[in-house]
């Protein structure tokens, strides 16, 4: 009887410890699932600051780390397992986002500009099957004249990019007032350019990632625990004039990157090291 009692006490203690250890994980999953956000997996230890995301195929995701980390692209599966590391001979000044075109080329946005003092920024174009062949799209902003501007005017940090019909679209992170997301356009060909300001939206959020659906009918932006959707626009050039919808991503933390997997499903990564999906 004493042995049975001791065994029972030990079992209850172990169960209690396991619940304590995994409590935050369980609560996070339940809270996220309640608003449609579902955790797919934890990111591998190599991906400690996921900042960009692209979908290469069903259940195949490409990501990278933020500023100051190794210039690598990481291929993951839907279980968050590292499948391949693609090392690039490029500086990672401040890599912030990824996008891809219809031919499978990847664009790395080295466009982070926290202090708004970078005079030349870059988007690197390459194909994952030929990573040694990199082309640079270098640019500055046509409306920036001070490096840095006064604090309230610091809206030249772009951490979100998407590609559509031969053009790249950059969305600014308003560090000055935290209000206006400006939209800039660049060609997708190598060269040196002035990024053209084509519009803006009073989003009242700090944008950290962007994506457009394969059919071109939906643009998704993310900020901290928020998803911003634009639909019903006349063309991607005018997406910011479309029907706007905001959805909460409760308990996701700092959502850093977003990509479409099909037209009705989003995949996201967070600063907390998780891979999520969100059905539309």
C-alpha positions as CSV (number, residue, x, y, z in Angstrom):
1,X,0.0,0.0,0.0
2,X,2.8,2.4,0.9
3,X,4.6,1.6,-2.4
4,X,1.4,2.3,-4.3
5,X,0.9,5.6,-2.5
6,X,4.4,6.7,-3.2
7,X,4.0,5.7,-6.9
8,X,0.8,7.7,-7.1
9,X,2.4,10.8,-5.5
10,X,5.3,10.5,-7.9
11,X,3.0,10.2,-10.9
12,X,0.9,13.2,-9.8
13,X,4.1,15.3,-9.2
14,X,5.5,14.4,-12.7
15,X,2.2,15.3,-14.4
16,X,2.2,18.6,-12.5
17,X,5.7,19.4,-13.5
18,X,4.9,18.6,-17.2
19,X,1.9,20.9,-17.1
20,X,3.9,23.7,-15.6
21,X,6.6,23.3,-18.2
22,X,4.2,23.2,-21.2
23,X,1.6,25.6,-19.7
24,X,2.6,28.6,-21.8
25,X,2.8,26.5,-25.0
26,X,-0.7,25.1,-24.4
27,X,-2.2,28.5,-23.5
28,X,-0.6,30.1,-26.6
29,X,-2.0,27.4,-28.9
30,X,-5.5,27.7,-27.5
31,X,-5.6,31.5,-27.6
32,X,-4.2,31.6,-31.1
33,X,-6.5,28.9,-32.4
34,X,-9.5,30.9,-31.1
35,X,-8.9,33.7,-33.7
36,X,-8.0,31.4,-36.6
37,X,-4.2,31.6,-36.0
38,X,-2.7,28.2,-35.6
39,X,0.8,27.3,-34.7
40,X,2.4,24.9,-37.2
41,X,5.8,24.5,-35.5
42,X,8.7,26.0,-33.6
43,X,11.5,27.4,-35.8
44,X,14.9,25.7,-35.6
45,X,17.6,27.2,-33.4
46,X,19.5,28.4,-36.5
47,X,16.5,30.7,-37.2
48,X,16.7,32.9,-34.1
49,X,15.3,36.1,-35.6
50,X,13.1,35.2,-38.6
51,X,12.4,38.4,-40.5
52,X,11.3,37.4,-44.0
53,X,9.3,34.5,-45.5
54,X,8.6,33.0,-48.9
55,X,6.7,29.8,-49.9
56,X,8.6,27.7,-52.4
57,X,6.0,25.0,-52.6
58,X,3.4,23.2,-50.5
59,X,5.0,22.9,-47.0
60,X,8.3,24.4,-48.1
61,X,9.3,27.7,-46.6
62,X,12.3,30.0,-47.0
63,X,13.3,32.4,-44.3
64,X,16.3,34.4,-43.0
65,X,17.5,36.2,-39.9
66,X,17.5,39.9,-39.1
67,X,20.4,42.4,-39.1
68,X,23.9,41.4,-38.2
69,X,23.3,37.6,-38.6
70,X,24.9,35.4,-41.2
71,X,23.8,36.0,-44.8
72,X,21.9,32.7,-45.0
73,X,18.6,31.6,-46.4
74,X,17.0,28.7,-44.5
75,X,14.7,26.2,-46.2
76,X,12.1,24.7,-43.7
77,X,9.4,22.2,-43.9
78,X,5.9,22.4,-42.3
79,X,7.2,20.8,-39.1
80,X,9.8,23.6,-38.8
81,X,12.7,21.3,-39.6
82,X,15.7,22.7,-41.3
83,X,16.0,21.2,-44.8
84,X,18.8,23.3,-46.3
85,X,21.0,26.3,-45.5
86,X,21.9,28.5,-48.5
87,X,24.9,30.6,-47.7
88,X,25.3,33.8,-49.7
89,X,28.2,36.1,-50.3
90,X,26.3,39.2,-49.4
91,X,26.3,41.6,-46.5
92,X,23.4,41.4,-44.1
93,X,23.2,45.0,-43.1
94,X,19.6,44.7,-42.2
95,X,17.7,42.0,-44.1
96,X,14.0,42.6,-43.4
97,X,11.8,40.7,-45.8
98,X,11.5,38.3,-48.8
99,X,9.3,38.1,-51.8
100,X,9.4,36.1,-55.1
101,X,8.3,36.5,-58.7
102,X,6.5,34.3,-61.1
103,X,9.7,32.7,-62.3
104,X,10.8,31.6,-58.8
105,X,13.4,34.4,-58.3
106,X,13.8,35.5,-54.7
107,X,14.2,39.1,-53.6
108,X,15.9,39.8,-50.3
109,X,15.1,43.3,-48.9
110,X,18.2,44.7,-47.3
111,X,16.1,47.7,-46.5
112,X,16.1,48.0,-42.7
113,X,16.8,51.6,-41.7
114,X,16.0,52.0,-38.0
115,X,17.8,55.4,-37.8
116,X,16.6,56.6,-41.2
117,X,20.2,57.4,-42.1
118,X,21.1,54.9,-44.8
119,X,21.8,56.7,-48.1
120,X,21.8,53.5,-50.2
121,X,19.6,50.5,-49.7
122,X,19.4,47.3,-51.7
123,X,17.2,44.4,-52.8
124,X,19.1,41.3,-53.8
125,X,17.7,39.1,-56.6
126,X,18.6,35.4,-57.0
127,X,17.2,32.0,-57.8
128,X,17.4,29.4,-55.0
129,X,18.9,26.9,-57.4
130,X,21.6,29.3,-58.5
131,X,22.4,31.3,-55.3
132,X,25.9,32.2,-56.5
133,X,24.3,34.4,-59.2
134,X,23.1,37.5,-57.4
135,X,21.9,40.8,-58.9
136,X,21.6,44.0,-56.9
137,X,18.8,46.5,-57.1
138,X,20.2,49.6,-55.3
139,X,18.1,52.6,-54.4
140,X,17.3,55.6,-52.2
141,X,14.0,57.2,-51.6
142,X,12.9,60.0,-53.9
143,X,11.4,62.1,-51.1
144,X,14.2,61.7,-48.5
145,X,16.5,64.7,-48.3
146,X,17.9,64.5,-44.7
147,X,20.0,61.5,-43.3
148,X,18.4,61.2,-40.8
149,X,15.4,63.5,-40.9
150,X,13.9,65.1,-37.8
151,X,12.5,62.5,-35.4
152,X,8.8,63.1,-36.3
153,X,9.7,62.7,-40.0
154,X,11.4,59.4,-39.8
155,X,9.4,57.3,-42.2
156,X,12.1,55.8,-44.4
157,X,12.5,52.3,-42.8
158,X,10.9,49.6,-45.0
159,X,10.6,46.2,-43.5
160,X,8.0,44.8,-46.0
161,X,8.1,44.0,-49.7
162,X,6.1,42.2,-52.3
163,X,6.5,41.6,-56.1
164,X,3.8,42.0,-58.8
165,X,4.0,42.3,-62.6
166,X,7.6,43.2,-62.8
167,X,7.5,45.7,-59.9
168,X,8.6,45.6,-56.3
169,X,6.5,47.4,-53.7
170,X,8.0,48.5,-50.4
171,X,5.9,49.5,-47.4
172,X,7.4,51.9,-44.8
173,X,7.5,51.5,-41.1
174,X,6.6,54.9,-39.7
175,X,9.1,55.4,-36.8
176,X,8.3,59.1,-36.5
177,X,4.6,59.1,-35.7
178,X,3.6,55.4,-36.0
179,X,0.7,56.3,-38.4
180,X,1.4,56.4,-42.1
181,X,2.5,53.4,-44.2
182,X,4.0,54.8,-47.4
183,X,4.1,52.7,-50.5
184,X,7.2,52.8,-52.9
185,X,7.7,51.2,-56.2
186,X,10.9,49.9,-57.8
187,X,11.7,47.9,-61.0
188,X,12.6,44.3,-60.5
189,X,15.8,44.6,-62.6
190,X,19.3,45.2,-61.4
191,X,20.4,48.9,-61.4
192,X,20.4,52.0,-59.2
193,X,17.1,53.8,-58.8
194,X,15.1,56.3,-56.8
195,X,12.2,54.5,-55.2
196,X,9.0,56.2,-56.4
197,X,6.4,57.1,-53.8
198,X,3.1,56.0,-55.2
199,X,0.7,56.3,-52.2
200,X,0.1,55.8,-48.5
201,X,-2.4,54.5,-46.0
202,X,-3.1,55.8,-42.5
203,X,-2.6,52.4,-41.0
204,X,-1.6,53.5,-37.4
205,X,0.7,50.5,-37.2
206,X,4.3,49.6,-37.7
207,X,4.4,47.3,-40.7
208,X,6.9,44.4,-40.5
209,X,6.0,42.2,-43.5
210,X,4.0,42.1,-46.7
211,X,2.7,39.6,-49.3
212,X,0.3,39.5,-52.2
213,X,-1.9,36.5,-53.1
214,X,-1.0,34.4,-56.2
215,X,-4.1,35.7,-58.0
216,X,-3.1,39.3,-57.1
217,X,-6.4,40.1,-55.4
218,X,-5.4,40.4,-51.8
219,X,-2.5,42.2,-50.1
220,X,-1.6,41.3,-46.6
221,X,0.5,43.4,-44.2
222,X,1.5,42.4,-40.7
223,X,2.4,44.5,-37.6
224,X,2.6,43.4,-34.0
225,X,-0.2,40.9,-33.4
226,X,-2.2,42.5,-36.3
227,X,-3.1,41.5,-39.8
228,X,-4.0,44.1,-42.4
229,X,-5.9,43.0,-45.5
230,X,-6.6,44.9,-48.7
231,X,-9.0,43.7,-51.3
232,X,-11.1,45.0,-54.2
233,X,-8.5,47.4,-55.6
234,X,-8.2,48.1,-59.3
235,X,-4.5,47.0,-59.5
236,X,-1.7,46.2,-57.1
237,X,-0.4,49.8,-57.7
238,X,-3.5,51.0,-55.9
239,X,-3.9,48.3,-53.2
240,X,-3.8,50.9,-50.4
241,X,-7.1,52.3,-51.9
242,X,-8.9,48.9,-51.6
243,X,-11.3,47.6,-49.1
244,X,-9.4,47.5,-45.8
245,X,-9.8,44.9,-43.0
246,X,-7.9,44.5,-39.8
247,X,-7.7,41.3,-37.8
248,X,-6.1,40.7,-34.4
249,X,-3.4,38.0,-34.1
250,X,-3.8,37.6,-30.3
251,X,-0.8,36.1,-28.5
252,X,1.3,35.8,-31.7
253,X,3.8,38.4,-30.3
254,X,5.8,40.4,-32.8
255,X,4.8,39.0,-36.1
256,X,7.7,39.6,-38.5
257,X,6.9,38.0,-41.8
258,X,4.0,36.8,-43.9
259,X,3.5,34.9,-47.1
260,X,0.6,33.4,-49.1
261,X,0.3,29.6,-49.5
262,X,-2.5,29.6,-52.1
263,X,-5.0,32.4,-52.3
264,X,-6.8,31.7,-49.0
265,X,-4.1,30.8,-46.5
266,X,-1.3,32.8,-44.9
267,X,1.9,31.6,-43.3
268,X,3.6,33.8,-40.7
269,X,6.7,33.8,-38.5
270,X,7.1,35.6,-35.2
271,X,10.0,37.0,-33.2
272,X,9.1,34.4,-30.6
273,X,10.4,31.7,-32.9
274,X,7.1,30.2,-34.2
275,X,5.7,29.3,-37.6
276,X,1.9,29.9,-37.9
277,X,-0.8,29.7,-40.5
278,X,-3.9,31.8,-40.8
279,X,-6.9,30.9,-43.0
280,X,-8.7,33.7,-44.9
